[in-house]
Amino acid sequence: MFSTISLEEMNSVALMKRTDTKFIIHKSLLISILENIKNDYKVLEIDNHRIMTYSSLYFDTNDTKFYKDHHNGKNNRTKIRIRKYVESNLCFLEIKQKNGKGVTMKSRTSINDFETDLSKNSIDFITASTLKTYDLSPTLWNDFNRMTLVNIGFNERVTIDLNIHYTMGKIEKMYDDLVIIEVKQESFNRNSPIVKILKSFQHHPYSISKYCIGMVNLYTDLKYNRFKEKLNKINKITN
């Protein structure tokens, strides 16, 4: 369906400073959407794989500051995770910081594997990147499959996440029918082919955090008033 792009080629469109725009759809629509944009994008292929496996371990403070900052609508927010890119056998400590203008800055450093107890090097990287000191512990595992598209005409990447699975200890939540599409651009461009086709299917940008949705599902003691509408929308789309 799509022509392919290598990891090395895609890295030229890394967009570490960017605007992220998300959409959520039922997986039954995905084939039709991809068919309509196949001439506008290339798909990332690694060792003959076009659907990749991602595994993430998120960290938060003892009082879940990162979750609460998002829930309370704080403009300047941080997420810290270790993410493993299974097919490429790469693992990174990643920090995402969002400012009041909606711009996301992503910093990352390569590490050998998951660390449930953060190493001194990892702690030092977090402190240097955020200019703050946090007492962090693991809060959430998140696994999913991802397709990554790169726009042929301009600087844009699109990630399409499927089979979203959350676990912590013996508690788990699976979203089989939910697809999260994220359009990554230098600034939001409504002329993006995928944005236009999603609009034609009556799907519009919708702010959602995989981390926060997972936290709400796994931790019953968290306040989640701000996310009730989002959970209802996900349930409406997927049921």
C-alpha positions as CSV (number, residue, x, y, z in Angstrom):
1,M,0.0,0.0,0.0
2,F,2.7,2.5,1.0
3,S,6.3,2.9,-0.2
4,T,8.8,2.5,2.6
5,I,11.3,4.7,4.5
6,S,14.2,3.5,6.6
7,L,14.9,4.4,10.2
8,E,17.9,6.5,9.1
9,E,15.8,8.4,6.6
10,M,13.1,9.0,9.1
11,N,15.5,10.4,11.7
12,S,15.9,13.4,9.4
13,V,12.2,14.2,10.4
14,A,12.7,13.6,14.1
15,L,10.9,16.7,15.2
16,M,12.2,16.8,18.7
17,K,10.6,20.2,19.1
18,R,7.1,20.1,17.7
19,T,3.3,20.4,17.9
20,D,1.5,17.1,18.5
21,T,-2.1,16.8,17.4
22,K,-4.1,13.6,18.4
23,F,-7.1,11.9,17.0
24,I,-9.0,8.8,18.3
25,I,-10.9,6.4,16.0
26,H,-12.3,2.9,16.0
27,K,-9.9,0.4,14.3
28,S,-12.5,-0.5,11.7
29,L,-11.9,2.9,10.0
30,L,-8.2,2.6,9.8
31,I,-7.9,0.7,6.5
32,S,-10.1,3.3,4.7
33,I,-8.1,6.2,6.1
34,L,-4.8,4.6,5.1
35,E,-6.1,3.9,1.6
36,N,-6.9,7.6,1.2
37,I,-3.4,8.8,2.1
38,K,-1.2,6.1,0.7
39,N,0.3,8.4,-2.0
40,D,1.1,11.2,0.5
41,Y,3.2,9.2,3.0
42,K,5.9,6.6,3.3
43,V,5.8,4.0,6.1
44,L,8.7,3.2,8.3
45,E,10.1,-0.3,7.8
46,I,12.6,-2.1,10.0
47,D,13.7,-5.6,9.1
48,N,10.6,-6.1,7.0
49,H,8.4,-5.0,9.9
50,R,5.9,-2.1,9.3
51,I,4.0,-2.5,12.5
52,M,6.4,-2.1,15.5
53,T,6.2,-3.2,19.1
54,Y,6.8,-0.5,21.7
55,S,7.1,-1.0,25.4
56,S,7.1,1.8,27.9
57,L,7.7,2.2,31.7
58,Y,6.4,5.5,33.1
59,F,7.7,7.2,36.2
60,D,6.1,9.6,38.6
61,T,6.5,11.1,42.0
62,N,5.0,9.5,45.2
63,D,2.2,12.0,45.0
64,T,1.8,11.5,41.2
65,K,2.8,15.1,40.3
66,F,3.0,14.5,36.6
67,Y,-0.4,12.9,36.4
68,K,-2.0,15.7,38.6
69,D,-0.3,18.5,36.6
70,H,-2.1,17.1,33.5
71,H,-5.4,16.5,35.3
72,N,-5.3,20.0,36.8
73,G,-4.7,21.7,33.4
74,K,-1.2,23.0,34.2
75,N,0.4,24.4,31.1
76,N,3.9,23.3,31.7
77,R,3.9,19.6,32.1
78,T,6.4,16.8,32.2
79,K,6.4,13.0,31.4
80,I,9.3,10.7,32.1
81,R,9.5,7.2,30.7
82,I,11.8,4.5,29.5
83,R,10.7,3.2,26.1
84,K,12.0,0.1,24.3
85,Y,11.7,0.0,20.5
86,V,11.6,-3.8,20.3
87,E,12.2,-4.4,16.6
88,S,15.2,-2.0,16.4
89,N,16.4,-3.3,19.9
90,L,16.8,0.3,21.1
91,C,16.0,1.6,24.6
92,F,15.9,5.2,25.7
93,L,15.1,7.2,28.8
94,E,12.8,9.9,27.4
95,I,11.5,13.2,28.8
96,K,8.6,15.1,27.3
97,Q,8.1,18.6,28.4
98,K,5.1,20.7,27.1
99,N,5.0,24.4,27.5
100,G,2.0,26.9,27.7
101,K,2.1,27.4,23.9
102,G,1.4,23.7,23.2
103,V,5.0,23.0,22.0
104,T,6.5,19.7,23.1
105,M,10.2,19.3,23.7
106,K,11.5,15.8,23.8
107,S,14.9,14.8,25.3
108,R,16.3,11.3,25.4
109,T,19.4,9.3,26.1
110,S,20.2,5.8,25.2
111,I,20.3,3.1,28.0
112,N,20.8,-0.6,27.9
113,D,17.4,-1.7,29.1
114,F,14.5,-1.0,31.5
115,E,15.5,0.4,34.9
116,T,12.9,0.0,37.6
117,D,15.4,1.6,39.9
118,L,16.8,4.6,38.0
119,S,20.6,4.6,37.7
120,K,22.7,7.6,38.7
121,N,23.3,8.4,35.0
122,S,19.6,8.4,34.4
123,I,18.8,10.6,37.4
124,D,21.5,13.0,36.4
125,F,20.0,13.2,32.8
126,I,16.6,13.9,34.2
127,T,17.9,16.6,36.5
128,A,19.9,18.2,33.6
129,S,16.9,18.1,31.3
130,T,14.3,19.4,33.6
131,L,16.4,21.5,35.9
132,K,14.6,19.9,38.8
133,T,15.1,17.0,41.2
134,Y,12.4,14.4,41.5
135,D,12.0,11.3,43.7
136,L,10.7,8.9,41.0
137,S,9.3,5.4,41.0
138,P,7.6,3.2,38.3
139,T,3.8,3.8,38.0
140,L,2.7,2.2,34.7
141,W,3.7,-0.2,32.0
142,N,2.3,0.5,28.5
143,D,2.7,-1.7,25.5
144,F,1.3,-1.1,22.0
145,N,1.9,-1.5,18.3
146,R,2.7,1.4,16.1
147,M,2.9,2.3,12.5
148,T,4.9,5.4,11.6
149,L,4.3,7.5,8.5
150,V,6.4,10.2,7.1
151,N,4.9,12.9,4.8
152,I,6.5,12.9,1.3
153,G,5.8,16.6,0.7
154,F,6.7,18.4,4.0
155,N,8.1,18.0,7.5
156,E,5.5,15.8,9.2
157,R,5.3,12.4,10.9
158,V,2.3,10.5,11.9
159,T,2.1,7.7,14.5
160,I,-0.7,5.2,14.6
161,D,-1.0,3.3,17.8
162,L,-3.0,0.1,18.2
163,N,-3.5,-2.7,20.7
164,I,-2.9,-0.4,23.7
165,H,-2.3,-2.4,26.8
166,Y,-1.6,-1.1,30.4
167,T,-0.4,-3.1,33.3
168,M,1.0,-2.5,36.8
169,G,1.4,-5.6,39.0
170,K,-1.6,-7.8,38.5
171,I,-3.9,-5.0,37.2
172,E,-4.3,-4.5,33.5
173,K,-6.5,-2.8,30.9
174,M,-6.6,-3.5,27.2
175,Y,-8.1,-1.3,24.4
176,D,-8.5,-3.7,21.5
177,D,-10.5,-1.4,19.2
178,L,-9.0,2.0,20.0
179,V,-6.6,3.7,17.6
180,I,-4.7,6.8,18.6
181,I,-3.4,8.8,15.6
182,E,-0.8,11.5,16.4
183,V,0.3,14.1,13.9
184,K,3.7,15.6,14.7
185,Q,4.5,18.9,12.9
186,E,6.6,22.0,13.5
187,S,3.3,23.8,13.8
188,F,-0.2,22.6,13.2
189,N,-1.1,22.4,9.5
190,R,-4.7,21.7,8.6
191,N,-3.7,21.0,5.0
192,S,-2.0,17.8,6.2
193,P,-3.5,14.9,4.1
194,I,-4.3,12.8,7.1
195,V,-5.9,15.7,9.0
196,K,-8.1,16.4,6.0
197,I,-9.2,12.8,5.6
198,L,-9.9,12.5,9.3
199,K,-12.0,15.6,9.1
200,S,-14.0,14.1,6.2
201,F,-14.7,11.1,8.5
202,Q,-16.0,13.6,11.2
203,H,-12.9,13.1,13.4
204,H,-11.3,16.2,14.8
205,P,-8.3,16.9,17.0
206,Y,-8.8,15.5,20.5
207,S,-6.4,16.0,23.4
208,I,-5.6,12.7,25.1
209,S,-2.8,11.3,27.1
210,K,-2.1,7.6,27.0
211,Y,-0.3,7.9,30.3
212,C,-3.2,9.6,32.1
213,I,-5.8,7.2,30.6
214,G,-3.7,4.3,31.8
215,M,-3.4,5.8,35.3
216,V,-7.1,6.3,35.6
217,N,-7.8,2.7,34.6
218,L,-5.2,1.2,37.0
219,Y,-5.4,3.4,40.0
220,T,-8.9,3.7,41.5
221,D,-7.9,6.3,44.1
222,L,-6.9,9.0,41.6
223,K,-9.1,12.1,41.0
224,Y,-10.1,12.0,37.3
225,N,-13.0,14.5,36.9
226,R,-11.1,16.2,34.1
227,F,-10.8,12.9,32.2
228,K,-14.4,11.6,32.5
229,E,-15.4,13.1,29.2
230,K,-12.4,11.5,27.5
231,L,-13.1,8.1,29.0
232,N,-16.7,8.4,27.9
233,K,-15.6,9.3,24.4
234,I,-13.2,6.4,24.2
235,N,-16.0,4.0,25.3
236,K,-18.4,5.5,22.8
237,I,-15.9,5.1,20.0
238,T,-14.8,1.6,20.9
239,N,-18.2,0.0,21.9
